[in-house]
Amino acid sequence: DSYGMFVEMDKMDGEMDVQIKKKKKIKKKERLENMKKEMDIDDHEITIEELEMKYTTSVTKGLTTNMAQQVLERDGPNELKPPKGTPEYVKFARQLAGGLQCLMWLYLAITLIAVVVQALVIRDGQKNQINANMLVVGDLVEIKGGDRVPADIRIISAQGCKTRSPECTHENPLETRNIAFFSTTCLEGVATGVIINTGDRTIIGRIASLASGVGNEKTPIAIEIEHFVDIIAGLAIFFGFTFFVVAMFIGYAFLEAMIFFMAIVVAYVPEGLLATVTVCLSLTAKRLARKNCVVKNLEAVETLGSTSVICSDKTGTLTQNRMTVAHLWFDNMIHAADTTEDQSGQSFDQSSETWRALARVAGLCNRAIFKPGQDTVPIPKTLSRYLAKADRQPQPKMAQLGLIYLLVMKGAPERILERCSTILIKGQELPLDEQWKEAFQTAYMDLGGLGERVLGFCHIYLNEKEYPRGYRFDTDEMNFPTSGLCFAGLISMIDPPRATVPDAVMKCRTAGIRVVMVTGDHPITAKAIAANVGIISEGSETVEDIANRLRIPVEQVNKRDARACVINGGQLKDMSSDELDENLRCHPEMVFARTSPQQKLIIVESCQRLGSIVAVTGDGVNDSPALKKADIGIAMGIAGSDAAKNAADMILLDDNFASIVTGVEQGRLIFDNLKKSIAYTLTKNIPELTPYLIYITVSVPLPLGCITILFIELATDIFPSVSLAYEKAESDIMHLKPRNPRKDRLVNEALAVYSYFQIGAIQSFAGFTDYFTAMAQEGWFPLLCVGLRSQWEDVHLQDLQDSYGQEWTFSQRLYQEYTCYTVFFVSIEICQISDVLIRKTRRLSVFQQGFFRNKVLVTAIVFQLCLGNLLCYCPGMPNIFNFMPIR
Amino acid sequence: MEPNTTAGGDEEQHHGDDPANATGESEQKDELEMVSASHQEEQQEELAQHQPLEAEDLDFEKWKPKPKPKKTFSQKMDELKRYLWNPETREFMGRSGKSWSLILLFYSALYIFLAAMFAACMWALMWSINPYIPTYNDRVMPPGMMMSPRGPNGFDISFNASDRRSWVKYVAALEAYLEPYDDSIQEQQNIQCPQDAYFIQDDKEESAERKACQFKRSWLRECSGIEDPSFGYSEGKPCILLKMNRILGYLPGQGTPINVTCAAKRGGQENLGDIEFFPKSIFNLKYYPYYGKQRHVNYTNPLVAVRFPRVQLDTHFSVQCKLNGKGIINDSPTDRFLGSVTFSLEVGA
């Protein structure tokens, strides 16, 4: 029995965790042995007596308090351990610095207001209400409708107990009959059971811990920055070494040359870059936060932009997560109902008599209740919403219609049809002959093929004489007719897609992003929804579709002809990773159905193997491993569980898939703009470095001092480089393919070389021209400057002659040097202003982009000029920051 | 239309308790129950199709990330070699010869252009700059002050009068310094200027050579080194020479000659004794303005020789000599040599 196996696996895994610490070789052997040994234990198959034995408990009295205390000490509290991560105070300190702290604090507050779950436990034969985290294995607990199941429970006795769990049974094939899983919700009924697993050892706990086991992948931007650092370091060392050799050649002492080498390497570091990147990313994060995407990790902003595959969960993300009437079959016609969230769409013709009857049956059969204030909502609307709660088993119900009783029944269509002898057509009861039955079958198949859940409805007016007023109906005795009923119609329901999703999927597609649906749902439903939202586009066929159309066996179909592909968990299990890769390669439109959390992980890994940057959206605990594994995990803010939010890099506050598209757009924009910013920031490195190189090689008085360099890097140039982040998109970036992470680097050689050896060289040229001019105008002609360094810097030489024979003291020369710094500084500033205009655009002309459209940039240039003026002309600057007023 | 809730409720209970049903006790009393059971079967079918999790699915170990295999050093070296020279594509560092030569061509063109432009700028600069008068001279004003001789570690004069080796370096420096001031050279090159006023020669052509006034070494008398070639060092009565840094076109003192004073900052003024100045304690106006080394070829800075005839022996003095006059700054906090010079003096027996 497969179920039994996974319970064992639980235990085995717990032991395995311990073993990890041991040596690997031993581990492998022991694991195999353990696997064999543990196979025999079977919590759900053993009898209750055996269960009592195993957990030393009693199904009537529960554990003794002492025993419970002991077990609690052994196993620890029944709660999920938060994944190991950065200590909170470090996070706090980091957050303090960010601009997002307000939103983050809000999020924190929301997380803290989690209600403490209580559980009803029987110990020593006494019923007690205790906190769920105090529960231990072997405890006897009672759950009732509305409770959250506090741990994995083997059910001993139950009355009408139903559990529903978005995390396990609903989405995943973790289905069994006598086990209720931790964190699922008991919908109705009462049950008593023995706890078999607590805390991290529960199925959900295991899934959640899987998430923390998945390593955090480096974000693409982090990789980019690493790559960039490599380039910079390479160039720095290259330059440093070259000039080390040159300096040695010129005749400097080894130590002096070493100092030059170090100074060059240090001077090469773009100090302002980190600040620029961080500020640019924060700005985008802020912009996204306004659009309901909260970014937990700044780098994730860019990741979203480079995303090439989105693995989306279905329930709650693509769909509204509520069953809604989609189609009705009556009068031998399929009518489409309005499935939009706000009931704004077109409705069907409701004039038929049959509809009235069907509506009455459906209305009577459903167990929905009007919420306060909904009294005025028209029945068809509410009906289509609340029918969702119905289930498929035939359920007769009595209703009093004046003097007579009406028996109404709903259930699985074929079962209902079996009980019917007539069918309601246009208000007329017609005998249910073979022709109608065929019509029914066709309609049933059609609706079923749409992936919808179909219910049949029938009714019968009970004879007044046989069933007078006050007749006591007894469902156990069945003292009423259960056959020969009148068939009213079929109603099919589906969890309809959100209104914004098809559009968003379309946008993703034009942006070259594959949207892959990964769901725990049934393949047919998944396929239907996928087709509905455009994940499987119109006209795309699966291999099976082609086989059906051509009437050939599936094996004969060329796989590459099929654009779409639906793979279910069972198939996935038998696939090797190569096969999966192959499938992902040849079918652009993929739907994975009936997948387990681990399989979600495989799918993400496979996409990543193919070189894609993968975004995963999800809400449940079962999604958390995949969220963690993905390059960017996107959790739902409203429906999302804490585990999912923890594992995610980004949270959609409005649960809207369309927000992702906005995120992608912003991410792409920031990548483009970061490129501009970095290019801008890098350029000035060369004019900052060359003065030093010339100073070493040609021995001119130093043209540019360190303080001045720092002012360029950290004061005047920061604002313009950040302002590039506000640059509008040059073209429709959402019509481009996602960047190829291997080719389209943030900083590639071309960009570095262009910045350094072209623009940088031109800027240096400008700087030196100005420097020599400033020197010559004060009496130091260029040819005199060459080789002047040792005399210029001699503190005892207080009467150094310039080209005119004038004699300068050391301090006078020093102030002249400061003047040169300032002149060089201003030259770089002016060049950088033109540089920022060059960098404004990468593809368009600056005239097409518009000079003044980026207001921030204009402000930045004005600011830069003002700051430059302040530095030059503010009194006291010469002695504090080595700036001299220049003409 | 009152729904009969009791009936419905009962039914629900019966059909809702799936978990309990599954364990056993299947009593199919009536038709409805049978229907329910067969329905259950259908659900079972569905379940089978769903493929519940199996052992391998829960082998969590399998999904934990594995470290990437590390490349060995030789592999890395091979890759590097291949990167440097790929024999298949005949590429050096990922580029073919043609690509490299185009790059080289572009950069040589760019840099030749930049260099040419720089040269042109420098040429234009030198062309636009007046070789006789500097465009600005505000950085060099007001004048600094300098002395001779200087010690090996800067501005300190310490010697023993009896130890020739301790002062010979000072004497040599003074001798060298005063060489252009030799009377014969002065008489030969420069003119005599009798009047005590600025010697302005602006009426000449801009590029014409200006005449310079004589400053004869003999005027320095005891400090001239003519009578006493040891400049008084052998007697413990040292001489130093002071000079005001020259500035093109500068007219010091605005009509009144700049005056020089010296005082002991440390060591006590009375111990330093009298101080003698030669030829006078002023810089005569006739040596100004200076017309620059192009036009004032033979210009010699006027000097003031300072002699310390009665300095107390074996005492460490710190002596400050200052220029005093209109437009002179001698107390700059940032520049100790602006209009003043400070040196240490220690004379041994």
Chai-1 contact restraints between the chains, C-beta under 6 A:
chainA,res_idxA,chainB,res_idxB,connection_type,confidence,min_distance_angstrom,max_distance_angstrom,comment,restraint_id
A,S2,B,P52,contact,1.0,0.0,6.0,A-B,restraint_1
A,S2,B,E54,contact,1.0,0.0,6.0,A-B,restraint_2
A,Y3,B,P52,contact,1.0,0.0,6.0,A-B,restraint_3
A,M5,B,A55,contact,1.0,0.0,6.0,A-B,restraint_4
A,F6,B,L53,contact,1.0,0.0,6.0,A-B,restraint_5
A,F6,B,L58,contact,1.0,0.0,6.0,A-B,restraint_6
A,M9,B,A55,contact,1.0,0.0,6.0,A-B,restraint_7
A,M9,B,L58,contact,1.0,0.0,6.0,A-B,restraint_8
A,D13,B,F60,contact,1.0,0.0,6.0,A-B,restraint_9
A,I155,B,P19,contact,1.0,0.0,6.0,A-B,restraint_10
A,A158,B,D17,contact,1.0,0.0,6.0,A-B,restraint_11
A,A158,B,P19,contact,1.0,0.0,6.0,A-B,restraint_12
A,A158,B,A20,contact,1.0,0.0,6.0,A-B,restraint_13
A,G160,B,Q13,contact,1.0,0.0,6.0,A-B,restraint_14
A,G160,B,G16,contact,1.0,0.0,6.0,A-B,restraint_15
A,G160,B,D17,contact,1.0,0.0,6.0,A-B,restraint_16
A,K162,B,G16,contact,1.0,0.0,6.0,A-B,restraint_17
A,P173,B,H50,contact,1.0,0.0,6.0,A-B,restraint_18
A,P173,B,Q51,contact,1.0,0.0,6.0,A-B,restraint_19
A,P173,B,P52,contact,1.0,0.0,6.0,A-B,restraint_20
A,L174,B,L53,contact,1.0,0.0,6.0,A-B,restraint_21
A,E175,B,L47,contact,1.0,0.0,6.0,A-B,restraint_22
A,R177,B,P19,contact,1.0,0.0,6.0,A-B,restraint_23
A,R177,B,A22,contact,1.0,0.0,6.0,A-B,restraint_24
A,N178,B,P19,contact,1.0,0.0,6.0,A-B,restraint_25
A,N178,B,T23,contact,1.0,0.0,6.0,A-B,restraint_26
A,L210,B,F60,contact,1.0,0.0,6.0,A-B,restraint_27
A,G213,B,K64,contact,1.0,0.0,6.0,A-B,restraint_28
A,G215,B,P65,contact,1.0,0.0,6.0,A-B,restraint_29
A,L364,B,P3,contact,1.0,0.0,6.0,A-B,restraint_30
A,Q393,B,H15,contact,1.0,0.0,6.0,A-B,restraint_31
A,Q393,B,S36,contact,1.0,0.0,6.0,A-B,restraint_32
A,Q393,B,H39,contact,1.0,0.0,6.0,A-B,restraint_33
A,P394,B,V35,contact,1.0,0.0,6.0,A-B,restraint_34
A,Q395,B,E11,contact,1.0,0.0,6.0,A-B,restraint_35
A,K397,B,G8,contact,1.0,0.0,6.0,A-B,restraint_36
A,M398,B,N4,contact,1.0,0.0,6.0,A-B,restraint_37
A,M398,B,A7,contact,1.0,0.0,6.0,A-B,restraint_38
A,A399,B,M1,contact,1.0,0.0,6.0,A-B,restraint_39
A,A399,B,P3,contact,1.0,0.0,6.0,A-B,restraint_40
A,Q400,B,E2,contact,1.0,0.0,6.0,A-B,restraint_41
A,R415,B,V35,contact,1.0,0.0,6.0,A-B,restraint_42
A,F473,B,A7,contact,1.0,0.0,6.0,A-B,restraint_43
A,T475,B,A7,contact,1.0,0.0,6.0,A-B,restraint_44
A,T475,B,D10,contact,1.0,0.0,6.0,A-B,restraint_45
A,T475,B,E11,contact,1.0,0.0,6.0,A-B,restraint_46
A,M478,B,D30,contact,1.0,0.0,6.0,A-B,restraint_47
A,G569,B,Q51,contact,1.0,0.0,6.0,A-B,restraint_48
A,G570,B,Q51,contact,1.0,0.0,6.0,A-B,restraint_49
A,R594,B,H50,contact,1.0,0.0,6.0,A-B,restraint_50
A,S596,B,L53,contact,1.0,0.0,6.0,A-B,restraint_51
A,S596,B,D57,contact,1.0,0.0,6.0,A-B,restraint_52
A,Q598,B,D57,contact,1.0,0.0,6.0,A-B,restraint_53
A,Q598,B,W63,contact,1.0,0.0,6.0,A-B,restraint_54
A,L601,B,W63,contact,1.0,0.0,6.0,A-B,restraint_55
A,F765,B,L114,contact,1.0,0.0,6.0,A-B,restraint_56
A,F765,B,F118,contact,1.0,0.0,6.0,A-B,restraint_57
A,T769,B,C121,contact,1.0,0.0,6.0,A-B,restraint_58
A,T773,B,L125,contact,1.0,0.0,6.0,A-B,restraint_59
A,A776,B,L125,contact,1.0,0.0,6.0,A-B,restraint_60
A,A776,B,I129,contact,1.0,0.0,6.0,A-B,restraint_61
A,Q777,B,T135,contact,1.0,0.0,6.0,A-B,restraint_62
A,Q777,B,Y136,contact,1.0,0.0,6.0,A-B,restraint_63
A,E778,B,Y136,contact,1.0,0.0,6.0,A-B,restraint_64
A,E778,B,R139,contact,1.0,0.0,6.0,A-B,restraint_65
A,G779,B,P134,contact,1.0,0.0,6.0,A-B,restraint_66
A,P782,B,M122,contact,1.0,0.0,6.0,A-B,restraint_67
A,H796,B,G154,contact,1.0,0.0,6.0,A-B,restraint_68
A,Q798,B,G144,contact,1.0,0.0,6.0,A-B,restraint_69
A,Q798,B,M146,contact,1.0,0.0,6.0,A-B,restraint_70
A,Q798,B,F337,contact,1.0,0.0,6.0,A-B,restraint_71
A,D799,B,M146,contact,1.0,0.0,6.0,A-B,restraint_72
A,D799,B,N245,contact,1.0,0.0,6.0,A-B,restraint_73
A,Y804,B,P134,contact,1.0,0.0,6.0,A-B,restraint_74
A,Y804,B,L248,contact,1.0,0.0,6.0,A-B,restraint_75
A,Y804,B,G292,contact,1.0,0.0,6.0,A-B,restraint_76
A,G805,B,G292,contact,1.0,0.0,6.0,A-B,restraint_77
A,G805,B,K293,contact,1.0,0.0,6.0,A-B,restraint_78
A,Q806,B,V140,contact,1.0,0.0,6.0,A-B,restraint_79
A,Q806,B,I247,contact,1.0,0.0,6.0,A-B,restraint_80
A,Q806,B,L248,contact,1.0,0.0,6.0,A-B,restraint_81
A,E807,B,N245,contact,1.0,0.0,6.0,A-B,restraint_82
A,E807,B,R246,contact,1.0,0.0,6.0,A-B,restraint_83
A,W808,B,V140,contact,1.0,0.0,6.0,A-B,restraint_84
A,T809,B,G144,contact,1.0,0.0,6.0,A-B,restraint_85
A,T809,B,D335,contact,1.0,0.0,6.0,A-B,restraint_86
A,T809,B,F337,contact,1.0,0.0,6.0,A-B,restraint_87
A,S811,B,T334,contact,1.0,0.0,6.0,A-B,restraint_88
A,S811,B,D335,contact,1.0,0.0,6.0,A-B,restraint_89
A,Q812,B,R139,contact,1.0,0.0,6.0,A-B,restraint_90
A,Q812,B,V140,contact,1.0,0.0,6.0,A-B,restraint_91
A,Y815,B,R139,contact,1.0,0.0,6.0,A-B,restraint_92
A,Q816,B,R139,contact,1.0,0.0,6.0,A-B,restraint_93
